[in-house]
Amino acid sequence: EGGTPSPPHPRDTRAHPSGVQSISIMMSSAMTIPASAARVVSPARRDVRALRSRAGSRATFSKQARVNNEIVARAFSIVEPATKVSFPKTFNPHGGDTMQCIGAGVREKKIAIINVKVYGVAMYVDAAKCKEELANGGSLLTGSFDKALLVQLVRDVDGKTFWEALDEAVGPRIRRIATDMATAEDEDGNFMASVAEAAEVAEEKAMDECEEIKGLFQGRKLRKDDKVLIWWSPNKGKFEIGVVGGMPLELTSQQLAQAVFDVYCGDDPVSPSAYQSFVAGAAAL
């Protein structure tokens, strides 16, 4: 569904003149992540200490983030080459371990005969756990580590249109996941009726939560540079999606979460350039 793949963005290994680049980022009072960390000059060491003293708590985008916070991101940004969108190299979504960006790519949509850039997308992971699971045969999609997708728009788009485009890819994946669950066999190769029933219930729940997401975007105008953050913690059974600056929608369907991430890091990703970048970045952890 995407356009011609762009090559993965190379890792930026240049040393900063002062040894560390510090970026002060104000956090809004709901769903928040670090703002774009593009090419900021490091402050002096005393300024870093002052920023840290004001930081208070770690960055969050959950319901607990109801007061303004400030964090210091000590990293270079990652720039998606096709859109020139800058993504912070690290951020902390829920007051836990810092997540690391493993790559970014562009989502294009064909309008008539032209591929139009719609947004840049970056993937973040719990780096240590991701590295461990990949070394043991896991994948970006199936790994149980925390992961997130950060989407930044490069043009205005109606919220309803944004979700419908994503839902076109998510719906078939939900049905495929449910079918795989329903047709699972026991060790003797026998069909399991209880598993099939559970798969049907899981599919219904995933589709119901899709309707909740539709309601989140319905009637909303997304502007250029708006960000959508999608966070999934398989171990905690939590899945959240929302526009940065607003309250996230908290969901529990693991089948829906898997389907959404499958759109970007499954066998048939909508952005090949993003997927290639994610894989290269994960391999370099």
Residue pairs with C-beta under 8 A, 6 or more apart in sequence:
1 169
1 270
2 107
2 108
2 269
2 270
2 271
2 272
2 273
3 106
3 108
3 110
3 115
4 115
5 272
5 273
5 276
6 81
6 82
6 105
6 106
6 273
7 81
7 273
7 276
8 103
8 105
8 273
8 276
8 277
8 280
8 281
9 78
9 79
9 80
9 81
9 103
9 104
9 277
11 281
11 284
12 76
12 78
14 76
16 42
16 76
17 42
18 42
20 42
20 48
20 74
21 40
21 41
21 42
21 74
21 75
21 76
22 40
22 42
22 43
22 47
22 48
22 51
22 72
22 73
22 74
23 34
23 37
23 40
23 72
23 73
23 74
23 75
23 88
24 43
24 51
24 70
24 72
25 34
25 35
25 37
25 59
25 70
25 71
25 72
25 73
25 88
26 35
26 68
26 69
26 70
27 59
27 60
27 65
27 68
27 69
27 70
27 71
28 68
28 244
28 245
29 65
29 66
29 67
29 68
30 61
30 65
30 66
30 245
30 246
30 247
30 248
31 61
31 62
31 65
31 229
31 242
31 243
31 244
31 245
31 246
31 247
31 248
32 59
32 60
32 61
32 65
32 69
32 244
32 245
33 59
33 61
33 88
33 91
33 93
33 150
33 227
33 229
33 244
34 59
34 71
34 73
34 88
34 91
35 88
36 77
36 85
36 86
36 87
36 88
36 152
37 73
37 75
37 76
37 77
37 86
37 87
37 88
37 89
38 77
38 79
38 86
39 77
39 86
42 48
43 51
48 72
51 70
51 72
52 72
54 70
55 69
55 70
55 71
55 72
56 69
56 70
57 69
57 95
58 69
58 71
58 92
58 95
58 96
59 65
59 69
59 71
59 91
59 92
59 93
59 95
60 69
60 92
60 93
60 94
60 95
61 93
61 94
61 229
61 231
61 240
61 242
61 244
61 248
62 93
62 94
62 240
62 248
62 250
63 247
63 250
64 95
71 92
73 88
73 89
73 90
73 91
74 90
75 88
75 89
75 90
76 89
77 86
77 87
77 88
77 89
78 86
78 87
78 88
78 89
78 101
78 103
78 104
78 122
79 85
79 86
79 87
79 104
80 86
80 87
80 104
80 105
80 106
80 120
80 121
80 122
82 105
82 106
82 117
82 120
82 273
83 106
83 117
83 119
83 120
83 152
83 154
85 104
85 119
85 120
85 152
85 154
87 101
87 104
87 120
87 122
87 150
87 152
88 101
89 100
89 101
90 98
90 99
90 100
90 101
90 124
91 98
91 99
91 124
92 98
92 99
93 99
93 124
93 146
93 148
93 229
93 231
94 231
94 233
96 146
97 126
97 128
97 146
99 124
99 125
99 126
99 127
99 146
99 147
99 148
100 124
100 125
100 126
100 127
100 285
101 122
101 123
101 124
101 281
102 123
102 124
102 125
102 127
102 130
102 277
102 278
102 281
102 282
102 284
102 285
103 122
103 123
103 274
103 276
103 277
103 278
103 279
103 280
103 281
103 282
104 120
104 121
104 122
104 123
104 274
104 277
105 120
105 121
105 271
105 272
105 273
105 274
105 275
105 276
105 277
105 278
106 117
106 119
106 120
106 121
106 271
106 273
106 274
107 117
107 118
107 119
107 120
107 121
107 151
107 270
107 271
107 274
108 115
108 116
108 117
108 118
108 271
109 115
109 116
109 118
109 165
110 116
116 155
117 154
117 155
118 153
118 154
118 155
118 157
119 151
119 152
119 153
119 154
120 151
120 152
120 154
121 149
121 150
121 151
121 152
121 264
121 271
121 274
122 149
122 150
122 274
123 140
123 147
123 148
123 149
123 150
123 264
123 265
123 274
123 278
123 281
124 147
124 148
124 149
124 150
125 140
125 143
125 145
125 146
125 147
125 148
125 282
126 145
126 146
126 147
127 285
129 143
129 144
129 145
129 146
130 140
130 143
130 145
130 147
130 282
130 285
131 282
131 285
133 143
133 144
133 145
134 140
134 143
134 282
134 283
134 285
138 144
139 265
140 147
140 261
140 265
140 278
140 279
140 282
141 258
141 261
141 262
141 265
141 266
143 234
144 234
144 235
145 234
145 235
146 231
146 232
146 233
146 234
146 235
147 231
147 232
147 261
148 229
148 230
148 231
148 232
149 229
149 230
149 260
149 261
149 264
150 227
150 228
150 229
150 230
151 227
151 228
151 229
151 230
152 225
152 226
152 227
153 222
153 223
153 224
153 225
153 226
153 227
153 228
154 224
154 225
155 224
156 221
156 222
156 223
156 224
157 222
158 220
158 221
158 222
159 216
159 217
159 218
159 219
159 220
159 221
159 222
160 214
160 217
160 218
160 219
160 220
162 217
162 222
162 228
163 213
163 214
163 216
163 217
163 218
164 214
166 260
166 263
167 210
167 213
167 214
169 263
169 270
170 210
170 256
170 259
170 260
170 263
171 207
171 210
173 258
173 259
173 262
173 263
173 266
174 203
174 206
174 207
174 210
174 255
174 256
174 259
175 203
177 203
177 206
177 255
177 258
177 259
177 262
178 199
178 200
178 202
178 203
178 206
178 255
179 199
181 195
181 196
181 198
181 199
181 202
181 255
182 195
182 196
182 199
182 200
183 191
183 196
184 192
184 195
185 191
185 192
186 192
202 253
202 254
202 255
203 255
205 252
205 253
205 255
205 256
206 253
206 255
206 256
206 259
208 253
209 251
209 252
209 253
209 256
210 256
212 249
212 251
213 241
213 249
213 251
216 241
216 242
216 243
216 249
220 243
222 228
222 243
226 243
226 244
227 243
227 244
228 241
228 242
228 243
228 244
229 240
229 241
229 242
229 244
229 248
230 240
230 241
230 260
230 261
231 238
231 239
231 240
231 241
231 248
232 238
232 239
232 240
232 257
232 260
232 261
233 239
234 254
234 257
237 252
237 254
238 250
238 251
238 252
239 250
239 251
239 252
239 253
239 254
239 256
239 257
239 260
240 248
240 249
240 250
240 251
241 248
241 249
241 251
241 260
242 248
242 249
251 257
263 269
263 270
264 270
264 271
264 274
264 275
264 278
265 275
265 278
269 275
